[in-house]
């Protein structure tokens, strides 16, 4: 790794991977301009906390 000057980056934790997946789904939903289903974006509370908007139940 030193020879190739690679950074020693630890693998992402499962929680970080799940958070990134939810963020990606939220981003995709806001691009489409439609309210996403709550089950698709991590639940009502998570979506409201991150965007300040509500999702479809």
DRENDOVEX-405326 format. One record per residue: residue number from 1; x, y, z of N, C-alpha, C, O, CB in turn. Coordinates in nm, 4 decimals, padded with zeros to 6 digits. Atoms other than C-alpha are relative to their C-alpha. Glycine has a CB too. Layout:
REC  num       n_X       n_Y       n_Z      ca_X      ca_Y      ca_Z       c_X       c_Y       c_Z       o_X       o_Y       o_Z      cb_X      cb_Y      cb_Z
REC  NUM         X         Y         Z         X         Y         Z         X         Y         Z         X         Y         Z         X         Y         Z
...
This chain:
REC  num       n_X       n_Y       n_Z      ca_X      ca_Y      ca_Z       c_X       c_Y       c_Z       o_X       o_Y       o_Z      cb_X      cb_Y      cb_Z
REC    1   00.0818  -00.1184   00.0000   00.0000   00.0000   00.0000   00.0864   00.1250   00.0000   00.0509   00.2251  -00.0623  -00.0932  -00.0003   00.1192
REC    2  -00.0879  -00.1168  -00.0031   00.2854   00.2369   00.0714   00.0621   00.0260  -00.1361   00.0796   00.1413  -00.1754   00.1094  -00.0185   00.1042
REC    3  -00.0611  -00.0170   00.1309   00.4417   00.1744  -00.2673  -00.0965   00.0650  -00.0983  -00.0552   00.1448  -00.1825   00.0469  -00.1341  -00.0540
REC    4   00.1005  -00.0565   00.0907   00.1195   00.2630  -00.4460  -00.0629   00.1263   00.0569  -00.1497   00.1864  -00.0064  -00.1085  -00.1028  -00.0290
REC    5   00.0492  -00.1195  -00.0678   00.0505   00.5495  -00.2023  -00.1514  -00.0046   00.0210  -00.2216   00.0945   00.0012   00.0374   00.1242  -00.0796
REC    6   00.1423   00.0179  -00.0296  -00.2906   00.4116  -00.1117  -00.0269   00.0403   00.1446   00.0560   00.0191   00.2331  -00.0442  -00.1473  -00.0250
REC    7   00.0397  -00.0357  -00.1364  -00.4711   00.5444   00.1907  -00.0502  -00.1256   00.0711  -00.1113  -00.2129   00.0095  -00.1100   00.1115  -00.0004
REC    8   00.0464   00.1120  -00.0801  -00.5419   00.2992   00.4686  -00.1417   00.0328   00.0487  -00.1601   00.0822   00.1599   00.0973  -00.0282   00.1206
REC    9   00.1387  -00.0311  -00.0300  -00.9203   00.3355   00.4640  -00.0691  -00.1255   00.0515  -00.0699  -00.2287  -00.0156  -00.0728   00.0560  -00.1247
REC   10   00.0698   00.1182  -00.0526  -01.1174   00.1011   00.6882  -00.1283  -00.0248  -00.0792  -00.1864   00.0689  -00.1340  -00.0324   00.0178   00.1510
REC   11   00.1245   00.0286   00.0712  -01.4144  -00.0767   00.5315  -00.1180   00.0639   00.0728  -00.1149   00.0789   00.1949  -00.0214  -00.1527  -00.0137
REC   12   00.1147  -00.0637  -00.0655  -01.7510   00.0887   00.5953  -00.0733  -00.0972   00.0914  -00.0795  -00.2174   00.0655  -00.0966   00.0557  -00.1043
REC   13   00.0778   00.0820  -00.0926  -01.9567  -00.0360   00.8857  -00.1370  -00.0281  -00.0620  -00.1802   00.0451  -00.1510  -00.0149   00.0707   00.1390
REC   14   00.1346   00.0276   00.0534  -02.2960  -00.1950   00.8153  -00.0962   00.1172   00.0201  -00.1818   00.1428  -00.0646  -00.0576  -00.1247   00.0661
REC   15   00.0862  -00.1158  -00.0257  -02.4644   00.1090   00.9734   00.0261   00.1100  -00.1019  -00.0677   00.1734  -00.1502   00.0220   00.0534   00.1425
REC   16  -00.0345  -00.1024   00.0980  -02.2771   00.3446   00.7407  -00.0509  -00.0385  -00.1381  -00.0979   00.0470  -00.2132   00.1517   00.0221  -00.0037
REC   17   00.0493   00.0459   00.1296  -02.3684   00.1337   00.4396  -00.1515   00.0163  -00.0080  -00.2038   00.0552  -00.1124   00.0394  -00.1469  -00.0240
REC   18   00.1447  -00.0151  -00.0023  -02.7352   00.1359   00.5420  -00.0381   00.1477  -00.0098  -00.1317   00.1827  -00.0817  -00.0588  -00.0625   00.1280
REC   19   00.0267  -00.1434   00.0048  -02.7289   00.5129   00.5981   00.0217   00.0542  -00.1403  -00.0572   00.1354  -00.1886   00.0886   00.0745   00.0997
REC   20  -00.0271  -00.0445   00.1364  -02.5737   00.5673   00.2559  -00.1096  -00.0466  -00.0946  -00.1516   00.0286  -00.1826   00.1363  -00.0516  -00.0474
REC   21   00.1069   00.0521   00.0855  -02.8367   00.3461   00.0930  -00.1277   00.0811   00.0170  -00.1959   00.1106  -00.0811  -00.0269  -00.1477   00.0316
REC   22   00.1195  -00.0807  -00.0256  -03.1167   00.5440   00.2591   00.0171   00.1391  -00.0597  -00.0760   00.1927  -00.1198  -00.0283   00.0097   00.1518
REC   23  -00.0262  -00.1322   00.0582  -02.9556   00.8737   00.1572  -00.0127  -00.0032  -00.1517  -00.0651   00.0906  -00.2118   00.1397   00.0494   00.0398
REC   24   00.0128   00.0140   00.1451  -02.9334   00.7490  -00.2017  -00.1459  -00.0085  -00.0424  -00.1853   00.0517  -00.1423   00.0754  -00.1235  -00.0483
REC   25   00.1425   00.0124   00.0320  -03.3019   00.6539  -00.2008  -00.0719   00.1336   00.0171  -00.1582   00.1689  -00.0632  -00.0656  -00.1068   00.0887
REC   26   00.0605  -00.1317  -00.0226  -03.3985   00.9930  -00.0567   00.0378   00.0940  -00.1143  -00.0473   00.1663  -00.1659   00.0454   00.0593   00.1368
REC   27  -00.0457  -00.0850   00.1104  -03.1886   01.1711  -00.3206  -00.0733  -00.0339  -00.1297  -00.1157   00.0558  -00.2026   00.1517  -00.0151  -00.0197
REC   28   00.0711   00.0417   00.1207  -03.3477   00.9670  -00.5997  -00.1466   00.0428   00.0041  -00.2028   00.0842  -00.0973   00.0098  -00.1518  -00.0175
REC   29   00.1409  -00.0380  -00.0133  -03.6964   01.0375  -00.4650  -00.0183   00.1501  -00.0197  -00.1149   00.1925  -00.0831  -00.0541  -00.0420   00.1374
REC   30   00.0146  -00.1442   00.0155  -03.6383   01.4124  -00.4470   00.0275   00.0430  -00.1441  -00.0297   00.1414  -00.1909   00.0939   00.0736   00.0959
REC   31  -00.0249  -00.0312   00.1416  -03.4998   01.4148  -00.8029  -00.1239  -00.0253  -00.0842  -00.1515   00.0489  -00.1785   00.1173  -00.0831  -00.0538
REC   32   00.1180   00.0340   00.0785  -03.8164   01.2509  -00.9320  -00.1152   00.0964   00.0273  -00.2089   00.1042  -00.0522  -00.0435  -00.1429   00.0298
REC   33   00.1034  -00.0964  -00.0325  -04.0296   01.5165  -00.7620  -00.1237  -00.0610   00.0630  -00.2226   00.0092   00.0842  -00.0387   00.0732  -00.1217
REC   34   00.1141   00.0671  -00.0609  -04.2644   01.2617  -00.6081   00.0289  -00.0280   00.1461   00.1444  -00.0416   00.1862  -00.0332  -00.1304  -00.0742
REC   35  -00.0171   00.0404  -00.1386  -04.3237   01.1847  -00.2448   00.0281  -00.1495   00.0013  -00.0492  -00.2268  -00.0553  -00.1258   00.0352   00.0864
REC   36  -00.0299   00.1437  -00.0060  -04.1570   00.8493  -00.1744  -00.0841  -00.0700   00.1055  -00.1404  -00.0063   00.1945   00.1483  -00.0224   00.0288
REC   37   00.0638   00.0820  -00.1035  -04.3123   00.5676   00.0234   00.0931  -00.0034   00.1204   00.2146  -00.0149   00.1045  -00.0312  -00.1456  -00.0520
REC   38  -00.0799  -00.0015  -00.1228  -04.1945   00.5754   00.3851   00.0848  -00.1264   00.0148   00.1988  -00.1202   00.0608  -00.0911   00.0154   00.1215
REC   39  -00.0743   00.1255  -00.0137  -04.0911   00.2093   00.3746   00.1237  -00.0030  -00.0898   00.2175  -00.0780  -00.0630  -00.0907  -00.1183  -00.0329
REC   40  -00.1131  -00.0013   00.0925  -03.8534   00.2881   00.0866   00.1129   00.0929   00.0430   00.2257   00.0789  -00.0042  -00.0471   00.0398  -00.1361
REC   41  -00.1009  -00.0984  -00.0393  -03.6685   00.5735   00.2575   00.0338  -00.0041   00.1482   00.0735   00.0974   00.2056  -00.0468   00.1376  -00.0361
REC   42  -00.0432   00.0189  -00.1377  -03.6066   00.4357   00.6049  -00.1034   00.0319   00.1062  -00.0724   00.0282   00.2252   00.1178   00.0817   00.0242
REC   43   00.1060  -00.0277  -00.0969  -03.9370   00.5263   00.7679  -00.0334   00.1475   00.0075   00.0425   00.2335  -00.0371   00.0399  -00.0498   00.1368
REC   44   00.0528  -00.1365  -00.0080  -04.1382   00.8365   00.8407   00.0941   00.0930   00.0759   00.1287   00.2004   00.0265  -00.1369  -00.0006   00.0671
REC   45  -00.0833  -00.0854  -00.0849  -03.9198   00.9745   01.1202   00.1345   00.0318  -00.0645   00.1805   00.1459  -00.0594   00.0224  -00.0666   00.1347
REC   46  -00.1314  -00.0205   00.0635  -03.5911   00.9269   00.9321  -00.0124   00.0993  -00.1148   00.0688   00.1910  -00.1271   00.0584  -00.1345  -00.0515
REC   47   00.0194  -00.0878   00.1150  -03.7237   01.0961   00.6187  -00.0306   00.1423   00.0448   00.0252   00.2379  -00.0089  -00.1128  -00.0526  -00.0891
REC   48   00.0354  -00.1329  -00.0501  -03.8779   01.3854   00.8118   00.1201   00.0679   00.0633   00.1385   00.1885   00.0464  -00.1142  -00.0094   00.1013
REC   49  -00.1174  -00.0561  -00.0664  -03.5590   01.4352   01.0134   00.1042   00.0470  -00.1014   00.1673   00.1508  -00.0818   00.0616  -00.1033   00.0946
REC   50  -00.1038  -00.0337   00.0979  -03.3330   01.4411   00.7074  -00.0423   00.1047  -00.1026   00.0408   00.1807  -00.1522   00.0423  -00.1237  -00.0719
REC   51   00.0433  -00.0912   00.1054  -03.5484   01.6410   00.4677  -00.0934   00.1098   00.0484  -00.1050   00.2133  -00.0172  -00.0673  -00.0772  -00.1079
REC   52   00.0985  -00.0949  -00.0477  -03.8072   01.8257   00.6769  -00.1338  -00.0140  -00.0699  -00.2234   00.0679  -00.0494   00.0511   00.1388  -00.0171
REC   53   00.1230   00.0260   00.0725  -04.0784   01.6831   00.4525  -00.0610  -00.1307   00.0482  -00.0017  -00.2023   00.1289   00.0256  -00.0044  -00.1518
REC   54   00.0645   00.1262  -00.0379  -04.3229   01.3962   00.4881  -00.0043  -00.0926  -00.1197  -00.0042  -00.0487  -00.2346  -00.1428   00.0244   00.0545
REC   55   00.0087   00.1007   00.1060  -04.3396   01.0748   00.2913  -00.1374  -00.0650   00.0025  -00.2154  -00.0456   00.0957   00.1110  -00.1070   00.0158
REC   56   00.1301   00.0684   00.0083  -04.6350   00.8648   00.1824   00.0022  -00.1239   00.0893   00.0995  -00.1993   00.0906  -00.0336  -00.0395  -00.1478
REC   57   00.0107   00.1175  -00.0855  -04.7500   00.6043   00.4303  -00.0533  -00.1105  -00.0823  -00.0716  -00.2215  -00.0323  -00.0887   00.0247   00.1227
